[in-house]
Amino acid sequence: MEDHITTLVHSFSPSSIQQESTQPSNYLCARCPLCFGGNLERAKTDQDDLDCIVCLDACFTQKRTNNPRNSAACDPPNPTNTVFIPDSEVKVMEDFIEKQRSCSSNHHSLAQTQQEDRFEDGMRVPVSVLDGCGDSFHAADEKRQKASTRFFADTGLMALLCRHDRVLWLVNMTSAGEKQHYALVLVKNLFEHLPSNMTVGLLYDIGCQLERSCHKWKLLDDGILSRLKFGISVFHAYGHQWPCQIVYHPHKCVGFGLSDGEGCEQLWSSLKMLIPILRVSGYHQRLFVLDNQIRHFDKKSFSLFGQWLDKKWSLCKRKKMMAWEALCELHVDMQTLRHEWAAQVELQTRPLPRQSKNKGSQQLAYILSLEKTVEDYQSHVDKLENDLINNHVHDIVDFNLQLAAAKGSLSKASHALRQKKSALGVSAKTDLYLLKNNKWLQTQTNAQALKTRIREWLCQRKFELDRIFLADIFLMTITESHIQSHVESSLKCQEPAILKLVSTYNNLCGELQSMIRLHKAPPGAIPPTPIPSKGIFQLDVDSDIWQDVGLGECHPDPPRWLADERVRKGIKLMLEIDRCNEEERRLSRERSVLQEWFSVEWLSVQTALEEADKHYKYHLKKYRENLVAAYVKWEARVRHIPCAWLPSRPWGPTGEDIANHLATLYDPSVIPAAEEEPTDELLEETSSEGGEGGGVVSEDDDELLTAIEEMALVEEYHIGQANEAEFSEDEGWLDDIENGYLPSSPVQLPSKRRRY
């Protein structure tokens, strides 16, 4: 009934006469008025801001078993409007992708044989970086338990949400993995509901891989790709290479503001309580329950639009003010920072040859680490032999076992070291000789290898934590629960080892700084930045763990973004200020769009009340009351946010509408008109049809009704006496509503006193 009334109201909307090519579809407008409501032509700016921002993610905990308890026999089709994309459209996209990949497989197999790193068509990071990101997430996925298609008919869900965490569409997944055709059918469906000039920002855990596939296999039209900007979600940014992060991270990328793309994670968390019942439900029953739950979420978020805008605006202003204060203390102008940031991006995303010096340096670093391992094993063997000579052995059997194990480890490490050295060429052997006799190069190489190892450990730990976080806690067996507890304890035990590596790395940084201070370093050498142990496990995008400052080749004249600490800090603050400015502009547009959408909605419902059939009057009045309730919550929250443009019309509700709503809200004895009308009609119809004996109230009930009325009067009298003092000071406040005044916080009655 709600969908029918909404459709009826929109049929009287003055916006329906506008051309559909200039505005999003009515479906999108109903899904999120903040993103797609109002006149979006006014929201167009000359900035690089995106018109809307969406996020994409999959969830493998929302599964359904194969035909549980013969559910197909009692599984009628879903009669309500759904947010699920039909399976037929998903199948069409899957077949299209298979066809595109099969047609282009020969061409790309030849291209992959090239040894040189390069930029692929349409991409902003080189192939080596994209391969590294793909390997990172592929390794993580191998350790994540997927849903088996043998036991599950539906293996999960994939959702497309706007930046206000409202569901736009869902896709029911039936494959064991996170296939790209699910994501692409959602993206394609979105653009089919958008005008041809509207740009979209898409945040996805593996957004770089999705964009690569779209360009490589021509999976999306050029008209869509030219208006689509890919990014990676903040929550999984740590799994990407640093060059990928500076291009795709929403806090580094122009246009995304302060959006983080984590709305899907909150959706999956909100749907966790449905996992047990949907696991054994029918296909249509499962979709019906999910649709109704999402409809419930929509109602809750609809009333909180004003609070959401107010919260985001306050947070944005606070972050911007703190960033400006910190930037002013650095005394570096913005033009210099922008120039240095552009130079940093250009250099760190530059393609490198496949057979580069980095590969040789990695081999040399591995040989040095093997030599250190051999030395450690040799010292351990020497210690055991000295204990035997000095008669410090208490158990000869245990001693022989330890000595044999130590000699075995020494033999294996020595053999591996000889193999690695024999595989080196003449130039590499020369480099190794120079490296072993150069204290600076040896310390720098060890520090770089150690930092790489710390990064790998931290990323692996983060992936394991994600696996625990996304675990199906409702359907765990006792064994699985014990395994999860064991994984958590193991990760906890790894923290001291990681912190010890960090301490060792910081000591090496101290040695390099001492060499620079004593002029024992090459000209132009830059001291590496130590890693602070506090917050090391968070893997923030601005953490020093990602950048190898001072660990590369020495430059006679190093750039300021690499050598100047003030410039490095200033670049981070500059990017934060830019994102805050984008967020301010977007929030101002959303505030204007919200008022414009509401005014049109109010005018539509007023017109519908005048022209619609009388049978809809009650529901239309309830719809209008809901709008007034939303206006009371929104207007006070967004009043301080400046509009992006001058609104074409006021909100709509009059002072009388607001006063009636507040009176109903704060005085339960007042019955709204919308609830009175059906009762009156029902009484009239019943009295006319039933005659003398068919009335609703009989004479035998007079005494009972009189007693109820007396009890109600007594209760009202006591409540009035208790609240008279608190409410008396606000008696003149309602008069101001007629003048269009609405207080920032509605007056609330004191909470009821409990009687014990």
N, C-alpha and C positions, 0 to 999 in steps of 0.2 A: 504493500500500500504506500509505503514511503517513497519508493521509486516512482510510482504512478503519480503521486502528488508533486514530486519534484519535476517530473516531465511536464505536468500540467502547468506549473508555474512558469517554467522556461518557455512554454509555447506562447506566453504573453509578454516575453522579454522584448524590449525594443532593440536589443542587440541582434535578434534573429534576422533582422532585415539587412545586417551588414554582410558583406561578401565573405564567404567561408575561407577564401584564400588568404585573407589578411589576419585571421585569428585562429587560435587552436580550436580543436573540436569541442563540442559540448561535453563529451565524455571526459576529456582532460580538465576542462574547467570545473566539472563536478568533483573530480578526483582531488584537485588542489587549487583553490581559488588564488592562493598567494603566488603560485608559479604561472598559472595559465588564465586567471580571471582578469577582468578589467579590459581597458583598451591598451594592448601591448604595443601599438604603434607609437604611443607617447613615450613608452619606456626605452625606445631606441636612442642610443647615445653614440657619440663619436669615439668613445673609449673602446678598449679591447675587451670589455666585459662580455660575458656569455649571457644569452637570453635566459637560459635555464640550466640547472645542474642536477644530474641524476646519478645514482649509484646502483651497482649491480653486484650480486653475490649469489652463491649457491649454498644449500644446506642439505646434508646427507643424513640428518637425524629424523627428518619427517618422511619416514618410509611406510609402505603398506605391504603386508604379506600377500602371497598368492592365494586368492579365493578363500579367505578365512571363513570357516563355518558356513559354507554355501551362501556367502553374502550376495552373490549376484541375483539370487532368487528374490531378495527383498531389498533391492537397491534401485529405487525409481530415479529418473533423471532429476537434476537440480532445477527447480522451477524459478529460481531467483536470478537476477542479473549477477553475472560473475566477472571477476577480474582475471580469470584464467584464459590464456590464449588457447584456442581449440587445438587438439592434437593433430588435426589435419594440416594446419598451417606449420606446425613444428616439423611434421614429416616432409612437407614441401621444401622447407629450408634445409633439412638434413640431406635430402636428395640433391639439391642444388649445390651444396658444398662438396659433396662427394664427386659430382660431375666436374666442378671447377678444378679440384685438386687432381683428378685423374687426367684432365686435358693438359695441365701445365706441369705434370711431374717430370717429363723428359727435359724440358727447358731448364727447370730449376736444379735438376740433378747435375747438369753440366756446369751451372753457375757455382755450385757448392764445391767443385773441384779446384776453384781458384784459391791460391795460397794467400793472397793479399787481403788484409782487412779493408772494409769499404762501407759506404752508406748504401743501403738498399733503397729502392725507389720510395719516396715519400716519408722516409724515416729520418729521425733527428739524432739517433745514436748509432754507432757502428755495429757491425755484425757480431764482433767479439763480445760486446757488452750484452747484446740481446741473447746470445748463446749462454752467457754466464747466468743471466736471470732465469732463463728456461731450465738450465741444469739445477739451479738452486730450488726452484719450486717443484721440479720433477723429483728430486731427491726427497723433498718433504712429503710429496703426495704418495711416494712408495711406502712411507711409514705410517700413513693414515689409512685406517681401515675403511674400505669402500663397501657400498651395499652390493650384495650379490644378486644378480638377476635370476639366479636359480631359486632363491627363496622369497624374493621381493618383486612384486609386480610394478610398484612405483618406488623408485630409489631415492627421491628427494624433491626439493623445490628450488627454483631459481626465481629471484624477485628483482624487479626494477622499481626503485623508489626515487621520489624527488628529494630535494635537500631538506624538506620539512618532515621527512620520515613518513610520508604517506605513500601507500602502495599504489603504483600505476598499473602494473600487470604482474601476473605470476605465470610460471610455466611448470608443468608437472614433468619431472624427469623420470625416464625409464631405463637409462643406461647406467653402467657401473661407475662411470667417471664423469667429470665436468666437461662435457663436449661443447665445442664452440657454437654449434648451431642453436643451442638454447639461448645463449647470449645474443646472437645475431638476430634471431626472430623477435626478441624483445626490442632491440634497437630499431629494427626495420618497422615494427609496429608503431613505435613512438613517432618516427618521422612521417608515417602515413597520416598521423593526426595533427601534424604541425604545418604552419605555412611555409612556403618555400624559401623565405628569407630569415628564418629563425635558427640561431646557433645553439648548440647543446654541448655541455661539458659532461663527459662520462668518466666516473671514477670506478675502477675495477681492480681487484687484487693483482691481476696480471694484464693490466691495460696495455703495456708495451707489447706483449705477445699477441694480444687481440688486434692491435693496430697493424702489427707486422703481417699477420695472416690476411687482413683485409686488403692491404696493398699488394701482397705477394700473390694471392690467389684471386684478386678482384671479386671479393665476396660482397662488397657493398658498392653501390653506384657512386660515381664521382660527385654527383650532386649532394649525396649524403656525407661522404668523407670530407668534402670541403667545408661543411658546416658542423663537423663533429670534432671535438678536441678531447683526446684521451688523457687520462691521468691514472695514478695508482692510489689506492686507499691508504690512509695514514697508518692504519693498524698493521698492514703487511708491507710497508715500505722497506723495512729492514732486510727483507729477502732479496732486494734488488741491488745491483751494482751501483756504486756511487755515481758514475756518469748518468745512469738511468734515473737516479733520484733527482739530480739537479735539473732534469728535463721534465720528468713526469710527476714529481711530488707536488701536490696541490698548493703547498705553502711556498714552493719555489716557482711555480708555473703561473703565468699571467692569466687572470680571468676567474680563478676559482675562489678568491676571497679567503674566508676562514672555513670553508666547507671541508669536511674530513672524509666523507664517503662511508661513514660507519653506521648509517641508518639501518642497513640490512642486519648487522649484528644485533642491534636492539630488537628488530623484528623477530629474529630467531629466538632470542631470549624470551620474548613475550609469548611465543607460541610453544614453549617447552612443555607446558602443562597438558597440551593436546597430544603429545607423542604416544602415550599408552593407548588411548582410545582410538586414535586414527590408525594405529598399527594394525588393528584387526577389523577395521571398518570396510565398507564397500567403496567402490570407486566414486560414485556420485555422492554418497554420504560424506566421504572425506572432503570433496570439493565444497559441498554445502556447509559443512562445519567451518572450514577455513574462510569461506566467503562471509559468513555471519560474524566470525571473530574479527575479521578485518573491518567489517562494517561497524562493529563496536569500537575498534580503535579509531576509526574515522570520526565518530561522534565525540570521542574524548578529545582528540587533537583539534577538532573544529572549534570547540569552546575555548581552547588555549592558544589560539593564534595570536591574540594580543599579548599574552604573557610571553610567548616565544619571541616575538619581535622585541619586546622590552628587554628581555634577558640578553638576547644577542646584541642589541644596541649598546647596552651598558658594558658588556664584556668587551666589545670592539673598542669603545671609547677608552676603557681602562687600559687595554693592551697598547693602544696607539699612544696614549699619554706616557706610559712607562717606557716605550721604545724611543719616543722623541727625547725624553729626559736623558736616557742613556746615550743616545746618539749625540746630543749636544755636548756631553762631557768628553767625547772623543775628538772634537774639533776637526772633523773631516767633512768636506762639502759633498752634497748628494751627487753632483755631476761626476766627481772623481770615483765615487763608489759605483755608480752605474757603469762607468767605463771599465773599471777593474772587474766587475762581475761579468760583463760581456766577454772580456778577455779570458776569464777563468772558464766560463762555459765553453768558449771556442777551443781552448787548449785541452780541457779534460774530456771533451767528447770527440776529439780528433782520432780518426782511424789510425791504427798502428799496423806495421807489417806483421804477418803471422810468425815468421822466423825473425824475431826481434831480439834486441839485447836483453830484454826482460826475461826471455826464455833462458838465455845463457846465465843470467844472474841468478835465476831460480835454481838452476842446476848447481851453480857454485855454492849458493846458500845451503842447498841440501847436502853437498859434500862436506861443508864446514860443520853442519849439524851432526853428520855421521862421524866425523873426526872427534867431535866433542863426546858423542855417545861411546865411541871406542875408548876414549880416555877414561870415561866414567867406569866402564866395564873393567878396564885394565886396573884401575885403582881399587875396585872392589875385589878383584882376584888377588892383587898384592896384599890387601888387608887380611884376607882369609889365610893366605900363606904365612904371613907374619904371625897371625894368631897360632898357627900350627907350630911354627918355629919357637915361639915364646911359651908354648905349652899352656895356651889359654882356651883349649878346646875341652869341653865337658862331655859332649856326646859325639864320638867319632863317626857314627853312622850318619847322623844328621849333618855333620860337617862335610862329609864326603858328598852328600847329596847337594848341599849348597855350593860347594866348589865345582862340582860337575855342571850344575846349572849355570853358574857364573861363567865358566870357561866356554860352555856352549853358546851363550849369548854373545860373548866376546868373539868367538869364531864366526858366528853369523854376521855380526856387524862389520868385522874386518873384511870378510868376503864381499859383502855388499859395497864397502868402500872401495876395494880394489876394482870391482866391476865398473863402478861409476867413474873412477879415475881413468881406467883404460878406454872408456867410451868417449873421453874428451879429445877434441882435436888439439892441434898445436897451439892455436891462438887461445883456446880455452885453458890449456895448461899454463900458458904464460899469464893469463888473467888470474888463475888460481894462485900462481907463485907470487904475483904482485899483491893479490888480495891478502895472502897469509903474512906477507911482510909489511902490510900497510895497516897500521892500527886503526886509522879512521875508517877505511873501507870495510874492514872486518867488523868493527863495532856497528857501523851503519847497516851492513847486510844482516847481521844478527838481529838488530832492532826491527828491521823491516819484516824478516821472517817471523819474528815473535809477534808483531802486531797483526800480521795476516792470520796467524794461528789463533790469536785472541778473538778476532772478528769471526772466524769460522765457529769457534766454540760458542760465542754469544748468539750467533744466528741459529745454530743447531738447538741451543737451549730454548730460544724463543719459539721455534717451531714445535718443540716438545710441549711447551706450555700451551700453545694454541691447541694442540691435540687434546690436552687435558681439559681445556676450557670448553671445547666443542663436543666433549664426550657425551654420550647418551646416558646421563646419570639416572634416568628413570627406569631404564630397562637393563641395567648392568646386572650380571650375575655376581655371585660372591667372589668367584675367581677373578673376573674382570675388575672388580672393585679393589681386590688385593693388588692386582697388577698396576692399577692407576696409583694406588698409595705407594707402591714400590718405585714407580717412575718419579713421583713427586719427591720422595726421600732421596732418590739418586740425584735428581737435579739440585736438591739442597746441598748434597755432599760435594757437588762439583764447584760450588761457589768459592770455597777456600782455594781450590786449585787455580781457578780463573783469576782470583784476586792476587795470588802469588805470581802468576804470569804478568799481571799488570804491574806489580811491584818490581819485578825483574826488568820489564821494559822501561819503566821510569828511571831505574838505575842506569840503564844504557843511555837514556836521554841525558841524564846528568853527566855521564862520561863524555858524550859528544859536545855538550855545552862547555865543559872544561877544556876540551881540545880547541874549540873555537876561541875561547878566552885566552888560551896560552899560545895562540897562533900556530897550532899544529894541524890545522884543517886546511883543505884546499881553498883558494880564493873564491869568495861568493858563497861559502857554505852557510846554510841556514840551520839553526838549532831546531830539532824536532820538538813537538809539543807533547808534554807528558799527558797521560790519560788519568783524569781524576777518578778515583775509585767510587766516589759517591755518584749514584745514578748510572753506573756503568751497565747495569742489566736492563735499563729501559730502552737502549738503542735509539735514542732520539735522533731525528734527522740532522740536527745541528751539533751533534756530539763530535768531538775531535777524533773518535775512533775511525771515522770514515775517510779522513783525509791524511795522506802520507806526507805531511809537511816536513821537509828536511831529510827525507829518506830516499830521495831520488838523486838524479845527477845534479852536480853543483853548477850553478849558472854564474858567470862573471857579473851579470847585472840582473838579479832575480826580480820578477814583477812584484808590485806592492801587495797584491792579493795573496802572494805566497810568503813574502818576507816581513811584511808590516802587520803586527798584531792588531793595531788599531783599525786598519783597513779590513782585516778579516772579521773583526767584531762588527764593524760598521756595515759590512755587506749583509750580515744576518739581520741587523736592526732595520736596514733599508728595505729588505724584502718583507719584513714583518709590517712595516708601515705601509708599504704598497698593498699588501693583502688587506690591511685594515681599511684603507681608502676604498678598495673595491667592495669590501663588505658594507661600508657605510652607504655607498651609492646603491648597492643592491637592496639594502634594508629600506632606504628611502623610497625606492621604486615599489617594493612590496607593500609598504605602508599606503602609498597612493593607490596601488592596484586593489588593495583590500577595501579601501573606502569606495572606490569606483564600482567594484563588484557588488558590494553591499547595497549601494544606492540603486543599482539596476535590479538587484534581487528584490529590494523593498518595493520598488515601483511595479515590478512584475506581480508580486503577490497582492498588492493593492488592486491592480487591474483585474487579476483573477477573481478576487472577492466580489468585484462588481459585475463581472460578465460570466463567470462560471455557473454551472448548474447548482441549485440549492443543496443537492445531496453532498457536495464537496465543501460546503461552507465551514462545517466544523473542523475538518482536517486542514483547510486553508488558514483558519484562525489559529489553530495550534502551530502551524508552520510560521505564521507571523509572530506568535509569541516566542517561538524559539529564536527568531531573528532579533527580536527586542532583547532577549536575554543575552544573546551573543554581543549585541551592540553595547550593552551596559558593561560587559566584561572587557571588550576590545577598546572602546573609545578612551577610557581613562588610562589604559596602558600605552597606547600609541600616540597620545596627544603631544608628547614632547618630542617625538621623532619628526624631523622636517619632511615635508612632502617633496617628491622629485619634480612634481608639476602641480599647478593650481588645480584642485579638483573641480570638475565641471558641474557638480551638484553636491549638496550636503548629504549626510548619511541617510536621512529619511525619517526616522522616528520622531514624533513630536513630544513635547513635554508631557502631554496627557498619556501617550503610550508608555513613556518611561515611568510615570507616576503609578499607573495601573499595574505595571509589572512589579515595581518595588513594593507596592502595597500587597500584592499577592505573595511576593517572596518573603516579606517580613511579617505578614499577618495571615496565618493559616485560615482564619475564619472568613476571609474574603474569597469568594468563589469567582474565578474568572469567567468572563462572558462565554468563552468557548466551551466551557463545561456546562453552562446553564442551558444553552440552546437545545442540545439533544434531549435533555430531560424534559423541557417544555413540550417539544414536539412529540416525544414518547407519551407524555401524559395526555395530550390532545388526541393522538391517534387511538390510544387505549380506551379513553372515555367515549369516543365516538363509536368504536367497534364493540366494546363490551357491554354497553348499556348500564343499567343501574347496578347489576351485580358483578360487572367485569372491571371495576375500577382497580387501580393499583393499591389504594389504601382503603381498607374496610373500616366500619364503625367499631369493630372489636379491637382494632389496633389504636384507637384514640388515646386510651390511658397509657399505653406503652410509649407512644410518640410524645405525649405530654411529659412523661417522666424523663425521657431522653433530652428534651428541650430544656427542662429545668436543670438537669445535670450539666448540660453544655453552658448554660448561663452562669451557673455557679463557678465552673472552671474558668470561663472567660473573665469573670469578675476578679478571681484570685490572680490570674495572670496579669490582668490590667493593673492591679494594685502593686504587684511585684516589679513591673517594668515601667511604672509611671514616671519614676524619678529619672531613669536612664533615657526615656524616650521624649521627655518634655522639652529638653534642650534642642531637639531636632525637629520640633513641630514647624518652625518657620523655614526649615530647609527644603521641604517639598514644594513650597511656593516658588522657589527660585528655579525649579525645573521648567516652569512655563516660559522662562526667559532663555531657555536653551542651556542652562548651566547643569553640568553633571559633575559631582565630586570625584576626586581621584580615587577614593576608596569608599564604597557604599557603606552606609551605616548598618551595623549588624546588631541584632539583639544579643544580650548576654546569654551565655550557655546555661542550660537548665541545671538547677542545683539538684544533686542527688540526695534523696532522703533515705536514711538508713534506720 
